[in-house]
């Protein structure tokens, strides 16, 4: 394998993916491409495929607006002797752009982009621009990429999915799978303060089908018009992550306080829903809740203006024990023993 895979080959993959709507063909194309990569190239290549300059849990941003990008593309001039772009070279440029801040940063970012685009072919420039604007539109959704990783590594899909949930980084999962195989993925565990991907449900329109699928017993829960969060606690420190794996700790200090005093374990990861309420405790529209989650300045003022209510409904980890493979009823019992009862979601009803 070569440690300098060209960005042109990545762009060709994107073009090929865009030409087909067949899921199986997309999987085969991605799988074949992954097999050609050096280990160091796997993580950024996966991130690029799913339309992200950086891995999912990496909170760095490029802060490159459409105006700057338009100016760079409009003035793009190819160099006479063009050094080919590589996947790792593009990654290094993105790193440099993300670390650029302070006075004159806009000019420096524009200069970095101009250097990047001057070395790009028209096809490469097209996918660079899409990547920068988070609009890849090539059909490389997470499910397809997971299947491709499983095919390329020869590892069963369930093992790949489980590792992806625990690590919260599809690129890291692919890197481990392709370099260490199933034994490497089997060692993957939950890491506190590194967000896990939420366990998502599938749709069903038949209650009987649901009960049968669950082995004859099903829990029915309240549906909150709020935001799903995961609360990580270790040695007194608490951090809050959103459904999108974003660290929102600084925006929700009252939820942090509830985690500090209401979770009675040295180490824990619990899941719940945060709902915005008015002074009488009545739910507020979802838009008001998002104002809280996006606020990074004058947070204390917003605490009084838009209070938050926490409802916990699951626990994935406690004091060294990974609980995701325990039945939900067992996890609920552990949750009851771990947190203040005032933080629990209304008790689920059971149907058989």
Secondary structure, 3 states (H helix, E strand, C coil): CECCCEHHHHHHHHHHHHHCCCHHHHHHHHHHHHCCECHHHHHHHHHHHCCCCCCCCCCCCCCCCHHHHHHHHHCCCCCCCCCCCEHHHHHHHHHHHHCCCCCCHHHHHHHHHHHHHHCCCHHHHHHHHHHHCCCCCCCCCHHHHHHHHHHHHCCCHHHHHHHHHHHCCHHHHHHHHHHHHHHHHHCCCCCCCCCCCCCCCCCCCCHHHHHHHCCCCEEECCCCCCEEEEEEEECCEEEEEECCCCECHHHCHHHHHHHHHHECCCEEEEEEEEEEECCCCCECCHHHHHHHHHCCCCHHHHHHHCEEEEEEEEEEEECCEECCCCCHHHHHHHHHHHECHHHECCCCEEEC
